[in-house]
Amino acid sequence: MGDGLKTQLVSAIHLQEVELQEKPADKKQGSKNNITADETFTVEEAVETIGFGRFHILLFVIMGSSNIVEAMEIMLLAVVSPEIRCEWKLDDWQVALVSTVVFGGFVWSAYFSLLTSFAPSYGWFIFLRSMVGCGVAGVSQGFVLKTEFIPEKHRAFLLPLASIFWMIGSMLIILLGMLVVPTLGWRWMIRISVTPSIILIFLFKFIPESARYNVSAGNIQAAVATLEKIAKMNRASLPPGRLVEPAVNERGSWRILLSPSFRRTSLLLWYSWFVASFIYYGSVLSSSELLEKNLLCVTDADREHRVKHQHEDGLCYCIPFALSDYQTLLISCLGEVALIPINICLLNVFGRKMSLTVLQLLSAILFMILNICTTMLGFTVLLFLLRSLVSMNFNVVYIYTAEVYPTAARSLGMGFCTSFSRIGGMIAPFIAQVLMSKSVIEALSPFAVACVICAVGNFLLPIETKGRALLQNS
């Protein structure tokens, strides 16, 4: 009886010891399970984990195609200006107004572009071109999508490559002008140029909504579905856990742009966008005017271009583009992509702010050098370099704007910035196409001065976004 009791006591003690030994293990296992259950990830972490793949190639091509369409519509202004000037006997300010109303319309596209080719008069041409501008105003939002879906380490390399599509669009319209205008006329050139816009309408359905936007709007399920689709296309997987983001207190409000955190950045960026558009379209339209009228001191100009721009009665003299003029424009378009490697190096080595400063200062120098007497080859080289610099500047300001604002205000911030860029585009024609006839140096100086002031402003930007993850909240 005593031995049995002793045995039971020993067994009870042994079981208690075993139980005590197992409890820490159980506790540890439970803790591990809790960590797994509580593990979370953000959209930024998901984008970095998924990496670059087939989805990004599709996104890049479709969004790039929208740049082709916009470039064709803008470059069309430079190509068609000599033609409508001759057909309707327009003054310089009337030709400039054609360009200005397009940018005013920026602030339905293929349809009105097609109708432009049937314009019976100058008044109808003005109205229909302004409607074209309304249709391509949302192109900048495609850049926001690319920025949000591309991993941080790839942005500085891939985003500048978007200028390839812009160059393709510019070259397409110049080639159409070269091949179609002399035979079928400018109206058929516009009709044919509508084709990419029609194709693009059917491609947009393959682009998903921004996952960051869905999260900020509280639609986590839609954001996860988008990220899972992207991961599947890239043959990757999402991070373990559940998708979470900090709560957004104020979404889509202009107050974020002028809050203490972003006020200085926003004001400087608005001017930077104004100048980026002002000098880019100024360089495009100036090249067209200088080639058409031979207003520069070109030592080897051909006989056709040695005529005065105006008759004594004030009516403009018609000088349609020659084959050599189209060739010069084509070469200058190549400048928009030729220096992309330099653009990428600037972004990765010096960052966004310093890149903007350097590019603006160099642009100012090139604008003034255009006044130097040179040969047609020399002018072509200078125009090539100028187009390279102003194009790179536009790329960097796009990248910086998309990176500096939080998701809650990114699209809104880009929208405000592009609105200011349209103002620059509206003013540029009256400098490049009206003032140019009176004095080349007086017309080019405003572009140079704007660049210098903007370079100082870019240097004073308070935030550098190089290597920084995209912000969800301010």
HELIX and SHEET records of a PDB file:
HELIX    1   1 GLY A    2  ASP A   38  1                                  37    
HELIX    2   2 VAL A   43  ILE A   50  1                                   8    
HELIX    3   3 ARG A   54  TRP A   88  1                                  35    
HELIX    4   4 ASP A   92  PHE A  106  1                                  15    
HELIX    5   5 SER A  109  THR A  116  1                                   8    
HELIX    6   6 TYR A  122  GLY A  135  1                                  14    
HELIX    7   7 VAL A  139  PHE A  149  1                                  11    
HELIX    8   8 GLU A  152  LEU A  158  1                                   7    
HELIX    9   9 LEU A  159  LEU A  161  5                                   3    
HELIX   10  10 ALA A  162  VAL A  180  1                                  19    
HELIX   11  11 TRP A  186  SER A  193  1                                   8    
HELIX   12  12 THR A  195  LEU A  203  1                                   9    
HELIX   13  13 PHE A  204  PHE A  206  5                                   3    
HELIX   14  14 ALA A  211  SER A  216  1                                   6    
HELIX   15  15 ILE A  220  MET A  233  1                                  14    
HELIX   16  16 TRP A  254  LEU A  257  1                                   4    
HELIX   17  17 ARG A  263  LYS A  293  1                                  31    
HELIX   18  18 ARG A  303  HIS A  305  5                                   3    
HELIX   19  19 LEU A  323  ALA A  338  1                                  16    
HELIX   20  20 ILE A  340  VAL A  349  1                                  10    
HELIX   21  21 GLY A  351  ILE A  369  1                                  19    
HELIX   22  22 MET A  376  VAL A  404  1                                  29    
HELIX   23  23 THR A  407  PRO A  429  1                                  23    
HELIX   24  24 PHE A  430  LEU A  435  3                                   6    
HELIX   25  25 MET A  436  LYS A  438  1                                   3    
HELIX   26  26 VAL A  440  PHE A  459  1                                  20    
SHEET    1   A 2 THR A  40  PHE A  41  0                                        
SHEET    2   A 2 ARG A 242  LEU A 243  1                                        
END                                                                             
